């Protein structure tokens, strides 16, 4: 199957522009979202079931996972295991894969964060 950007669902969430290419109905094992942000993701959250795998395409920033800061840049990969709180700061373009595929009911808001 081929998924094109023109078919992706796009929206903005907590300061991040997102294009959702695939969902659980397409592939229950993983989903893919392309994301761009000028400042970061202004919400700390966690997901009960899905790990988040980010491939940084462009830019640099800091991922904050369980209160520990990790500087990142283009070509780095960030893996956030299921159940771990996180958010990120920076001007970034990245691909996010969730495994298994993300489901809204398993995502939990912790707090809004200042970027």
C-alpha contacts under 8 A as a table, 3 or more apart, distances in Angstrom:
res1	aa1	res2	aa2	distance
3	X	7	X	6.92
3	X	8	X	7.55
3	X	21	X	6.27
3	X	22	X	7.62
4	X	7	X	5.37
4	X	8	X	6.56
4	X	21	X	7.29
5	X	8	X	4.98
5	X	19	X	7.23
5	X	21	X	6.97
7	X	21	X	7.37
8	X	19	X	5.53
8	X	20	X	5.22
8	X	21	X	4.69
8	X	22	X	7.66
9	X	18	X	7.95
9	X	19	X	5.47
9	X	20	X	5.07
9	X	21	X	6.82
10	X	17	X	7.31
10	X	18	X	5.42
10	X	19	X	4.36
10	X	20	X	6.28
11	X	17	X	5.95
11	X	18	X	5.49
11	X	19	X	6.86
12	X	15	X	6.33
12	X	16	X	5.40
12	X	17	X	4.42
12	X	18	X	5.95
13	X	16	X	5.27
13	X	17	X	6.62
13	X	18	X	7.44
13	X	41	X	7.91
14	X	41	X	5.50
14	X	42	X	5.09
14	X	43	X	6.25
15	X	37	X	6.42
15	X	38	X	7.78
15	X	39	X	7.15
15	X	40	X	6.38
15	X	41	X	5.66
15	X	42	X	6.29
16	X	35	X	6.46
16	X	36	X	5.80
16	X	37	X	4.79
16	X	38	X	7.84
16	X	40	X	6.66
16	X	41	X	5.97
17	X	35	X	5.58
17	X	36	X	5.21
17	X	37	X	6.21
18	X	33	X	6.51
18	X	34	X	5.82
18	X	35	X	4.61
18	X	36	X	6.73
19	X	33	X	5.53
19	X	34	X	5.23
19	X	35	X	6.48
20	X	23	X	7.41
20	X	32	X	6.39
20	X	33	X	4.46
20	X	34	X	6.66
21	X	31	X	7.50
21	X	32	X	5.66
21	X	33	X	5.69
21	X	34	X	7.62
22	X	25	X	7.88
22	X	26	X	5.85
22	X	27	X	7.22
22	X	31	X	5.07
22	X	32	X	5.44
22	X	33	X	7.23
23	X	26	X	5.36
23	X	27	X	6.38
23	X	28	X	7.34
23	X	30	X	7.55
23	X	31	X	5.08
23	X	32	X	7.35
23	X	101	X	6.19
23	X	102	X	7.10
24	X	27	X	5.11
24	X	28	X	4.32
24	X	29	X	7.34
24	X	30	X	7.10
24	X	31	X	6.57
24	X	101	X	5.02
24	X	102	X	6.80
24	X	103	X	7.42
25	X	28	X	6.25
27	X	30	X	5.91
27	X	31	X	6.73
27	X	101	X	7.08
28	X	31	X	7.56
28	X	100	X	6.19
28	X	101	X	5.35
29	X	99	X	5.76
29	X	100	X	4.38
29	X	101	X	5.50
30	X	97	X	6.53
30	X	98	X	5.37
30	X	99	X	4.37
30	X	100	X	4.67
30	X	101	X	4.11
30	X	102	X	7.53
31	X	97	X	5.51
31	X	98	X	5.27
31	X	99	X	6.75
31	X	100	X	7.28
31	X	101	X	4.63
31	X	102	X	6.58
32	X	95	X	7.12
32	X	96	X	5.77
32	X	97	X	4.57
32	X	98	X	6.63
33	X	95	X	5.92
33	X	96	X	5.14
33	X	97	X	6.43
34	X	93	X	7.68
34	X	94	X	6.03
34	X	95	X	4.54
34	X	96	X	6.14
35	X	92	X	7.99
35	X	93	X	5.76
35	X	94	X	5.37
35	X	95	X	6.12
35	X	96	X	7.23
36	X	91	X	7.75
36	X	92	X	5.71
36	X	93	X	4.41
36	X	94	X	6.52
37	X	40	X	5.56
37	X	41	X	7.59
37	X	90	X	7.37
37	X	91	X	5.53
37	X	92	X	5.43
37	X	93	X	6.61
38	X	90	X	6.44
38	X	91	X	4.22
38	X	92	X	6.53
39	X	89	X	5.70
39	X	90	X	4.71
39	X	91	X	5.22
39	X	92	X	7.87
39	X	115	X	6.41
40	X	61	X	7.97
40	X	87	X	7.80
40	X	88	X	5.32
40	X	89	X	3.95
40	X	90	X	5.01
40	X	91	X	6.58
40	X	92	X	7.49
40	X	115	X	6.68
41	X	44	X	7.82
41	X	87	X	5.77
41	X	88	X	5.38
41	X	89	X	6.34
41	X	115	X	7.91
42	X	87	X	6.97
42	X	88	X	7.55
42	X	89	X	7.91
42	X	112	X	5.81
42	X	113	X	4.98
42	X	114	X	6.36
42	X	115	X	6.34
43	X	87	X	6.10
43	X	109	X	7.23
43	X	110	X	7.39
43	X	111	X	5.83
43	X	112	X	4.40
43	X	113	X	5.41
44	X	85	X	6.37
44	X	86	X	5.21
44	X	87	X	4.80
44	X	109	X	6.49
44	X	110	X	5.37
44	X	111	X	5.35
44	X	112	X	6.19
44	X	113	X	6.62
45	X	85	X	5.27
45	X	86	X	5.71
45	X	87	X	6.88
45	X	107	X	7.06
45	X	108	X	5.51
45	X	109	X	4.62
45	X	110	X	5.01
45	X	111	X	7.13
46	X	82	X	7.15
46	X	83	X	5.54
46	X	84	X	5.55
46	X	85	X	4.59
46	X	86	X	6.47
46	X	107	X	5.83
46	X	108	X	5.44
46	X	109	X	6.94
46	X	110	X	7.50
47	X	50	X	5.87
47	X	51	X	7.58
47	X	82	X	5.63
47	X	83	X	5.39
47	X	84	X	7.31
47	X	85	X	7.97
47	X	106	X	5.47
47	X	107	X	4.28
47	X	108	X	6.12
48	X	82	X	5.54
48	X	83	X	4.90
48	X	106	X	5.28
48	X	107	X	6.48
48	X	108	X	7.90
49	X	82	X	5.35
49	X	83	X	7.06
49	X	100	X	7.08
49	X	102	X	7.92
49	X	106	X	6.57
50	X	81	X	7.25
50	X	82	X	4.98
50	X	83	X	7.99
50	X	98	X	5.70
50	X	99	X	5.06
50	X	100	X	5.23
50	X	101	X	6.66
50	X	102	X	6.03
51	X	79	X	7.10
51	X	80	X	5.62
51	X	81	X	4.42
51	X	82	X	4.47
51	X	98	X	5.54
51	X	99	X	5.36
51	X	100	X	7.17
52	X	78	X	7.95
52	X	79	X	5.76
52	X	80	X	5.06
52	X	81	X	6.50
52	X	82	X	7.41
52	X	96	X	6.57
52	X	97	X	5.87
52	X	98	X	4.69
52	X	99	X	6.79
53	X	77	X	7.03
53	X	78	X	5.76
53	X	79	X	4.53
53	X	80	X	6.43
53	X	96	X	5.53
53	X	97	X	5.06
53	X	98	X	6.23
54	X	77	X	5.51
54	X	78	X	5.02
54	X	79	X	6.39
54	X	94	X	6.36
54	X	95	X	5.55
54	X	96	X	4.46
54	X	97	X	6.45
55	X	75	X	6.56
55	X	76	X	6.06
55	X	77	X	4.61
55	X	78	X	6.64
55	X	94	X	5.45
55	X	95	X	5.18
55	X	96	X	6.56
56	X	59	X	7.39
56	X	72	X	7.78
56	X	73	X	6.39
56	X	74	X	4.91
56	X	75	X	5.30
56	X	76	X	5.47
56	X	77	X	6.26
56	X	92	X	7.17
56	X	93	X	6.23
56	X	94	X	4.40
56	X	95	X	6.64
57	X	74	X	5.17
57	X	75	X	5.89
57	X	92	X	7.62
57	X	93	X	5.43
57	X	94	X	4.94
57	X	95	X	7.17
58	X	73	X	7.06
58	X	74	X	4.71
58	X	75	X	7.56
58	X	92	X	5.74
58	X	93	X	5.04
58	X	94	X	6.83
59	X	73	X	5.79
59	X	74	X	5.68
59	X	90	X	7.63
59	X	91	X	5.66
59	X	92	X	4.57
59	X	93	X	6.45
60	X	71	X	7.55
60	X	72	X	5.54
60	X	73	X	4.12
60	X	74	X	6.46
60	X	90	X	5.97
60	X	91	X	6.14
60	X	92	X	5.91
61	X	71	X	5.84
61	X	72	X	5.44
61	X	73	X	6.53
61	X	88	X	7.12
61	X	89	X	5.36
61	X	90	X	4.00
61	X	91	X	6.46
61	X	92	X	6.92
62	X	69	X	6.26
62	X	70	X	5.35
62	X	71	X	4.35
62	X	72	X	5.78
62	X	88	X	5.57
62	X	89	X	5.26
62	X	90	X	6.46
63	X	69	X	5.78
63	X	70	X	5.16
63	X	71	X	6.48
63	X	72	X	7.26
63	X	86	X	7.12
63	X	87	X	6.06
63	X	88	X	4.28
63	X	89	X	6.54
64	X	67	X	5.63
64	X	68	X	5.37
64	X	69	X	4.52
64	X	70	X	6.32
64	X	86	X	5.38
64	X	87	X	5.47
64	X	88	X	5.75
65	X	68	X	5.29
65	X	69	X	6.57
65	X	70	X	7.82
65	X	80	X	7.32
65	X	84	X	6.76
65	X	85	X	5.77
65	X	86	X	4.39
65	X	87	X	6.88
66	X	84	X	6.22
66	X	85	X	5.18
66	X	86	X	6.15
67	X	85	X	8.00
67	X	86	X	7.69
72	X	76	X	6.21
73	X	76	X	5.75
80	X	84	X	6.55
80	X	86	X	7.69
81	X	84	X	5.88
85	X	110	X	7.71
89	X	115	X	6.21
98	X	101	X	5.25
98	X	102	X	5.79
99	X	102	X	7.08
102	X	106	X	7.95
103	X	106	X	5.84
103	X	107	X	7.19
104	X	107	X	5.48
